[in-house]
Amino acid sequence: MLKMMRLREISSQLSGLPLKKMWQGLRNRFDSCRNKIADEADEGRNRSGSSKYSKYAEQKWRGPWYLASGFLLFWVLLFFAVVVPLFYRLPNGLTIEDAYKGVFIAERAQKDLWNLDKIGPKVVGSDANENQTVNYLLSVVEGIQAIALDDYFEVEVDLQEVSGSYIHRTMINMYQGVQNIAVRLTPKNSTSNSTILINAHFDSKPTSPSAGDDGQMVAVILEILRVMSTTEQTFRHPIIFLLNGAEENPLEASHGFITEHPWAKDCKLLINLDSSGGGGREIVFQTGPNHPWLIKYYKKNAKHYFATTMAEEIFQTGILPSDTDFHIFVKYGNLIGLDIAQCINGYTYHTKYDRFSNIPRGSTQNTGDNVLALVRALVNATELDDLSAHGSGHAVFFDFLGLYFINYNESTGIILNYCVAVGTLILIFASIWRTASVSFVPTGYVLKWFTLILALQIVAFILGFGLPLVVAYVLDKYGLSMTYFSTPALMIGLYVCPSLLGLSLPSYIYLQLQKTDKLSFAQQLLLVLHGHAAVLALLTFAMSFCGLRSTYVVTWTLIFYAIPLILNLLTTLHDRGFSWSGLHKIFQIIPFAYNSYLIFCFLVILTPMMGRFGRSINPDLIISALNSLGTILALGFLIPLINMFRRPSLILIAFLGLSGVTIFMATSTQIGFPYRPKTNVQRVPFLHVRRTFYEYDGSVSKDDSGYLFNLQDRRGPNPLKDSEVNLTGLVSVASDCDKYLMCGYPMYDHRWVKNRRNALYLPRSEPVVVPYEVKLELLNRTILENNVTVRFEFRANCTDHCSLFIKPETDVKISNWSFHPAYIGTQTTYHIYFTYGKDKSPLTFFIEFSKSTGDFNIPIFQIGLAVHFIGKPVDKTSQKFIDSLPSYAAPVDWPTSYQVYSY
């Protein structure tokens, strides 16, 4: 009781001391701050109003107009000063003077490449391919075998000559006597029955010395063999180094090895090395199938990263005009592995300009470092002991500017995609709730405005993606496609600026015309960014539902929007004008750098491909779509920020003006002409054709000559017509396709057959002189016992490249033949593509036809023989025609005869 009385007395005394006054002062100060915040909120509500003060306040919060250009310039400089140099970065090529044991020496590999380049074109069946190249490679391999460490390894060399056939696309691909050089490196005392196969091809397309495709990779394999066999090391699994001599035919030697070679049965894992260019970094563009552990090995061991799931998914759609041996090894050998290719400077691919001078030493060092490190890791891979235990699922993988590598399983990727998309939407709602709270308005009020903004951002997304497509469509409609082909910088004005204009215009109009006086300008701009994030989140849901692993691109873009949003929400930055924009801009550096790097990669790879994409597809739609996608992903969260500065309309006008100037330059000046001599050529594949048609009674119904063109780009013959070459009389063959067998022309391979209705023919009065005459010889005609089947036996002394076209009459069916039986009944006109390497034996075959009536005294089928004299000289008239072609044309041509018979 006394203690209680004492406490009251002390309390009474303290009530008169300054402490009470101090407490009261703090309360007054708190109330003052609260009132000030409320006043500032009222100010924010009025900034968008019509009073003089609101206009003054808005201008006060927004930066000077000239800083907007500086803001955009920063991102431009980041791209050209950081992203582009990192994309083209190559290591220093090691020389023999730098040599020490166990490392890849680019100078040694370049020496082999130089010698391969000197041989020239290496077409299957030619002396250059079958003798000169094979002999050179065998001499190099024998030299390596001589210096190999006998105490550590056994080196076996086998020269395979193989024949076979398989169905490839719409034809039977039949080969005879093509060659493979196989070298098996086996560690002493190895008991493993799992062999690693490393493959590259040494043959080439006509006219091409093939330094890039695929001489560089052959040289890399030789150097890796040299290093591995002379380094004191032990490993578990044997290695087969396969140098195949018929990939361009297509894909014949790999089929011959994997189906016929005795070593093939032990092959479990493949590293396929190919090229669609040369002289840069090599990209990993196919993995597996399944077996995501393979990409983990790449991450752990590769020295110079360059890989993306997006490349894998694009390639496997089949839309690109390329294929590799990887497909054959997977399909016929059930192998798993990595498909790796050179991909930069595809302008010289399959032309006479694919030379050693285009391959810097650093490029070879880059590839050699990576492949050697991969091989050294995989030869000890325990996963090869039981592949079935590691074969589930695909991988999501990508490199960041070549500096870092990220990979995870497809199932993990799906979870990540959905979590990020849902998390982003939750954060957006949290931001909306927070905005409503600090603005003293209901959450539904802010949601109402956000719904409008979201609709506008959907429109912005459509415009950002669609306006470049409109430009591409209009230019193509007027015959002005591919203006960027030699001057890629034109893409900025043609496609990037229209995309930026489309992305920014809806939000600009909204922010200029919006009527609400309850939300500040900064809050509404943040809602614009939220709208774009919501669109990307919905896109993530859709792409994940479709099973696209490339969804990772959108997912990681959202991640770096969500992180600064979280940090802003955890602090007061979210509520203090434009203070949230600082963290936002800092975190956008990473997605901007990666997305611009990724799309730049595809533009570098695909732009040269547009020169061989065919005449039926507008390539500008593909290139404009890529530019649109890159713009949306890299700048979608940045371009609305121009509204933070005064007079953002000046930026929009600049975009429009730059687009206009670029379109004028592209369409009205030489800058927009697609082709340049040697560096950006127009491919002109054509045949010097002599054709003869024989009727059922043996009489000749047609005997003429001309030039058959299979032009590979959208502009077709128009650039040639504007040059000095005489194309008078050039006609489309489409009208002949319903009259004659295979349109009446000697289509070369399955790509020519597919594109036959776009082929062009230029008749000439003087007969084409072919090196020698090849005819189809009927050996025997026998009516079989059942009287409804007739058997024909033929022989032809073909060149190293021939095609047979067989078309039964409507009431006749093929019941049996010498060729692949599964092909029967799959076509109305059958195509047998026949090539040979060392074995020049005549092509002999039989065909059995069935007819229900048994009447074989009338025509029952047509057969055409196309004989290609690749690499043989043309006559004087043909040479004069070649010489008249413009300097930017890269002809790929040879004499051809075509006979059609009716039986």
Steps between C-alpha positions, in 0.01 A plus 500: 500500500783739582667412169183589309471835675863572420448428130205740482708771668783455246251507213348822631841661519597393144183646357637843559841433343605576137469128412129534458549801277749304288250220454230744402739659250573169335131435460447840347791439257354162398161659432667771294684240286183304449317813384789584267486154342129543450560839339762348268254229407247768413767664288558169321131469430495842345804460276292367216233766546439808293614762750812703447657343805447142370676581175782667687534206739507247214775691322691529828498122554596409138855538364612736222408382151859477380584237765264256328742468209781442749295231669454314169861561400616315811328181385627539146855536630455201731405290200777611264775538760432190710258252341634498145871474597422213738308322225795515262766441765754227420799371696853551375601214275793304639804448280753219492737726692241514780465124500513289806359153547130444522363822347332572170733689262302694241802558277541125441130465421515801267784335309277199430217733401729687261594176325136392475405838357769472231340181365192702402143369468456143623182369344417135563632291213761752394873431504540788746272332753559130450875509444674830579313577822488141622871455435587823680288414803646149516851643491420734789339218701797273435732775622299530821495124536880499480540741794219359718596369844501124452518438874169676550293453184424281206432697181307317225430646158235369260411630152141397441345477153127450542179475296139522609176695482230654714192716457586869534207741491325428165770289335708186535855604576714226343878503529776276370861486617509816712790522742554550872828531689449365850767522770443319830702610803476239776669530841710198591314259729166668429201271559229749402261408222375861473673700229486874437465602136632834373388576145572757229482480119764587243292503180355823362232650283591573135733803457569529874854445641314435828739665745209580728262218413653280621875524462545697820332227703705227329816689596370530858444123517850428372656727762290348780610153388859624501470645852308209652732233359822675609401604853579278796151443632260220569128485431227238492317514167649457151460781246427471127601799291290477183590702192211431268518554127135547397291736710395748235335234282322503750602312816609181326835414658366537854218261410754258355714510813226465761318221314794304356827559685594234760611767748162673489324258736698630798436869429282653771572872495558745215667837463405618152698790356354684201470851364265748337768767485849522638739728678317567825381313807330164479151457644345198672163483326385141562536274801375160606245388408412517870802440728528846658825393669679567170450873531629487857827366364507787254448753778767347720767456233454736205727804510306729268122467545262539206174303511126551529189286519331745264742404219419135559126553477527718189726250321279204586196664340662420165440849358871568450660389171757281676549156651790318666633149556368527857157407362634182339697384804201552729247338266700197382747454786290608798789721611478797732728798495568861413463664159745788470550731203681809381230752419651845437558644151258269323522720189787286366337167591486259202662753264841535338582763763510253789877533529776467757540879514160528670600282797699687767725297727300608805188335358676165468646543850152571639356182354803291585506612864134413545492167321825377655376584850168327428668187368730477801202517732271265309759222462467451875123548521344235724159575346607301193506183708120507523338752268150384584541631854571854380279540195192680629406852406638783293717788614454875504834672443650830392815703538511859624721699262739207485601574859272274699285195431161408646328165463222303669263218416188558296277407795677756717455754224126444483466552875717811483297641212167464678635621835654811348187579300272457803743683727516793258122532495491488882764773522305712255190470719706581809631811326148600399378455860795702628433776246136515605598512869744790472267685262201463737283344228329160484700215348222449248555853374864425414403163354256675270778715353738204488247303296499778243880516504524121459278518192721777362814297570354208308446742213859624548629141487309437177622825346856442616500160336279586205631830361835351391307219331300761310822664382633159392179418315480831315864500389465143376181585315696752295783256433737659752562220746838423660619862503682422827692205351823692444432784743356350820504842670192583292303270730510771768295741292298241310387290796630611841371859480150398382492245781600763757239736358231234532608409852501857631212667314201359698652585840604845375147577383354372826734703720426812300124461502425324831249686718549362849610751764536240773812320379833668445674494163777278642244252630329480162831448322573214739161352412605513133803286582277267700282465191795389291602254772149358510508447122831313530361293789204394286742420218701285741189301590419443131853400396541266797168337420626438145812332640750753367826493691585837343253647748805553720571823308174657618529349847841651572387833357218499756734397781704816454184708503370332814820540706512882500123509550541294817778726625295811426201356684715412802617862520329833456647540149180359354302796636740789441440633150743356246733363768401145404653550154860493625501136604285414200754640254795336675341156493397541135865498394516119525187411295583771247851363454387138474196549278685728260789250495266209430311666216819645354632142494203381296519797266868430434421134430174535308561811289745320266257207484242728344715487188414131464156484659313463173279722288164394643552643851542869584819495710440854621211374711743274688765769547245765599338260749839435660566872528156554650549223752840635601364853535207391716714283727798735529321837512141421597563607862716796400334684214199617710749687722540768234181637654703591809643783292324803359386499140533124435329565168839610367631146550202353316553745216868399491402133469262583219756720325777243525270234358406726211859586416603133521217385276602765245864389512402134477271546201655787306876468541767238439524448877187287487617280213540156657816373336871579502782321318674226702353595839122500452440315177186391322504125462421398143464121474423395144547206264613497137229262379478277195169315508358230274152346527430161342148382421369145547597408144856631547458822304636827639229751592724765655869581467604842626745682725501783748583612852291381795511739799415414859547848647500489876400844624186709491616744235541219251614604151423872534851613600646295215256652250626844597861397425674439168413130482250419223196328650265559206260208480527400866180316597353320799483122477185481715271458198701194390470321832160353412613402148836331539677268738648713781401813305721376215827601663791329682434606857819440696396385849207508742533877550481563126203264477321679783561838336438386142198722432715804575772393255573713192616394155693699242499323162797527270518419132842336503498149655676460835804279463529248784832320563362166386168327436336287767188308409266269683535148358208258514652157570188288520120513503322197645134430561480293816298184546194667645458706178415817696859594581780606270866527594742750345875482551720804430860612507653847487868598505427795725728781602570553870166682531185376324128500565228264385139620481235229462131565444253211445182565302183542704389134476848361566675432831857415594494162677874441543838646410871509583472810716383560857167311529347737755501777241246323278160668512620820667523719187331550166837571341788310658845651534812287537809711564813301418860595572832320515842564647777251417278228351401606148302187415194554279162541662297187434147449627165340432140619544187285502170660400156354566188571294167337563415464129839350414520719188866596470500587131429865571706755699500404868763734647744780431857506623741791491877492540671823613877480464707771675856569389606690812842656476528431127575786255217673315494590131606839365146639477432405860828652614416824322166505680672444837746781431210741436362453851547800732791506746269453798366169361645171625412239236475134597460322168588193295391322177203262526320266264142384545334218311138399548378161377154349472455126542 
